[in-house]
Structure formats: C-alpha cells, structure tokens
Amino acid sequence: MENIIKARKKEFWGQERFHNISFSFQENEGDQKVLKANKTILALCSPVFEAMFFGDLAERRDPIPIVDVDYTIFEGFLRYIYTEEFHADSLEDAQNLFYVAHKYEVTCIESACELYMIHNIQKFDLSELISFADMFSMKNLMELCRLHMDHFPRPDLPAIWIKCKKGDALPPNTAFVDVDPTNNWPLGVGRFQHHGDLLPGTFNIKEKCVYAPYGGQSHKCEDDFEILCNGDLKWVESGNGVHEEKAVVGGRCNYHEELYVGKVTRENRPYIGKIHPSHRCLYIPYLTAELKVQDNYFILTDKHSKTERQNKPYFDYHPYDDDEGDDDDDGDVDEPRALPYPPRLPNLRARFLPMNLLNFSNSRKIGWPIRGMIKSIKLGYTICFLFSIAEVTIFQSNNDSPIVGFADITKRGADVGLPTDVFSVLVSFVVEEVSSSELELVSLSASLS
C-alpha cells in the first residue's frame, strides 16, 4: 500500500485538476509567482500543513503569501513531498531547503538535506557547516565536521600502519576508504593479532574498533590494533585470490602467507576483510560470521606500493628448480628458491590406521575441511597437530562411544603447505570423555613425491 501511495503522489505532481491551494512569491521586479498544490497531500506529510488547512484556525487565504523562502527552494520542497526526489546544487540550497523542512516539520526532507551535506562534506566550508549544525542541533553532522577538520591524510606518502589503543585519539592521517550507510560515518582499514595471524578488517571509526574474520566468525577488537594511514589509495576489481599490482599488504598468516585488503558490498553496505591468496577468495566479517566471497570483490591498492601482480596463488609455484642437480655450476646441489611463505607440497599421501574395529552398518560420518595448522591442542597428555590436507572422517559406533576411524587422504593441500623437512608427523585425535587408557596414537606417514 505504501508503494501505491508513493506512486500515486508522484502522478499528482503538476496535475492542475488536483490543485486546491496555492502559494505566492514576490519577485524583485514586483512580479508575482504562484505554486499550486493539493491540501490533502501536504497535510499527509506535514503536521503544520494539517493544522493550517484542517485545524480550528485554518488558513482562509488563497494564495498564501510566502515571504521567508524564495520560489525555487519552495518548489523543490513541494517536489520532494510529491516525488521524494531531492535536488540541491550547493550548500546554500541544501541549507535553505532544510530550513523550510524544519519549519513545516517534514523530517524526511531534513534527513535528505543532512545526508547531502555529509556526502559532500569535504567540498564545503567546515566552519560554516558546524555553525549551521549547531543552530539546528544536528549532532551527527557536527561530529563529522570536527572529525574532518582534524583529518589530514597524506596521499603523497606511502600507506603506513599506526598502532592504536583504547582511548587513543584518531590519528589525523587515517585513511578513509568508504562510508557506512547506516550512520554516514567514514570507514577505515584496521588490523590486529588473533591466534598468531595478523588480520585486516573493517575499522569502524565511530565505534573506534576493528572487525575482522577468522575461523568462521567475526571478531571485534577494541584495544591494541593498527590503523591504515596515508597512501594514495584506490579500490580495484579483483577475484579468485589474485592480488593486483600495488596491492596493500594488510596482514599475514601464522605460516607467513601475506594477506591483502579486500572489500565487497552486501545489502548496500560495504564490508572490508582479508584476501587469502591460497584460498582464492576474500573473507569478510559479516554480522557475527565469516563470509567467503569467491569473486566480484575489490582489492585495495596504493600508488606507492611495490607489490607485483600475482595471477596465481602461491601454492602453484614449486620452490625447487625445474631441473635436478647443479644448475649454477657451483659444485653444490641447488637449494630451494626462497619464498615469502611455505610452499605447497607437490604430492602428499597419508593413511590413518584404524584404532578399533568399527561397525560401519550403523555409523555416523562427520566430515569437515581443516584449515591451517591447529597448534598445541592439549587434552590430558596428548598433543594434536592437524594439517589442512584433506577431509578427515570420524565415525561413531552403535554404543555412541567416541571412536576414531581411518581415512585415506590423497587430496592435495590447497589451503597450506607443510614445511619441506617434515616427513613424519605424530597425530592423535582426542575426543571428549575418552579416558587415557582408551587413547591410542596414530602414526601419520607423509612422504614427498
């Protein structure tokens, strides 16, 4: 019904047969201009018009003289009431339109004028905006004006990360990379340490905190984080984990793979997160979860960055020379080429030996992809070292006692690579309520081919 009323109102604009009230404006040369409208539509949007036309002291004059606003501004005011289309060419137009909307208590036009001022805040005189905001108690606009008055980024300098703690003032050279449509405040890029990873994410300037994705969840950091400052920054379209030339390095995994800063829009709201090259995707903090975006996102670049474009994720490059032996004729066998993060093993096979005989006819299979290396999981005397090399299967028997089964892992590790000097890893799966006498260690043999 609301959409129907909106559409019908728009059709009424400029239709002479629906007009039953007029407003007159005195021009400088003595000429008079007249605007016509419908009383019911005006009363529907303004309690002042309602009292003026249908109250106990209803206005009897027609046309009604308007002396404090010029013809053009009042026409824009009436046009918005009918069509909800906002038109302003300057700060003065927006301020005058706000004055009319405030006088007749049309709050939707007040909000539209304030939004126009906020979106163009860097084009206007901030001291004039602050005076206007103070006059009409526009708290949000006033705070934003003061924020921008103290904001002096340096696009001529390379982007840097500045440490920030709870209660610290916002660095004056903080990079504003987008706008939060929920409150019209600028957004920045922040990062913090979490479980050995340095995670880039969304810096909420109004809340003074950073949101970053990790482990399927969105994590919030309000203390001891870093803020991206300076830089000649630009968002560039990307996808599938490819990082563009001059991309901003936003963080690092615990196994030293570099993470980049990415952005995607969901439900008309920007979300900033980490681009994980080896995962071929972008992860963003979406509400309380970690959301994976495969393609059609943006990557943050800095004109001063020296990052080179990488068309393939790091695990597609083998660390060794193409030919075995001594290629440089120095008498020694060639060493692996240095990489900024561990290489992916070209082929990894492992077999988990069964710990108990299982009744497969009535077993429950639970599978999950294990990412990264889970460090130091202790339960009792057992330490588990799990690597993201395949899907591991756990079976549960008829009597619901937790028993670990076996899986033949032949899938290549797409998430992380094992260090090249690792040939044998001891793995033990620990399940709650399993006594120490029931625990058995399973040997994992890993070989390079």
Secondary structure, 3 states (H helix, E strand, C coil): CHHHHHHHHHHHCCCHHHCCEEEEEECCCCCEEEEEECHHHHHHHCHHHHHHHHCCCCCCCCCEECCCCCHHHHHHHHHHHHHCCCCCCCHHHHHHHHHHHHHCCCHHHHHHHHHHHHHCHHHCCHHHHHHHHHHCCCHHHHHHHHHHHCCCCCCCCCCEEEEECCCCCCCCCECCCEEECCCCEEEEEEEEEECCEEEEEEEECCCCEEEEEECCEEEEECCCEEEEECCCEEEEEECCCCECCCECEEEECCCCCEEEEEEEEECCEEEEEEEEHHHCEEEEEECCEEEEECCCEEEEEECCCCCCCECCCHHHCCCCCCCCCCCCCCCCCCCCCCCCCCCCCCCEEEECCCCCCCCHHHCEEEEEECCCEEEEEEECCEEEEEECCCEEEEEECCCCCEECCCCEECCCCCCCCCCCCCCEEEECCCCCCCCHHHCCCEEEECEEC
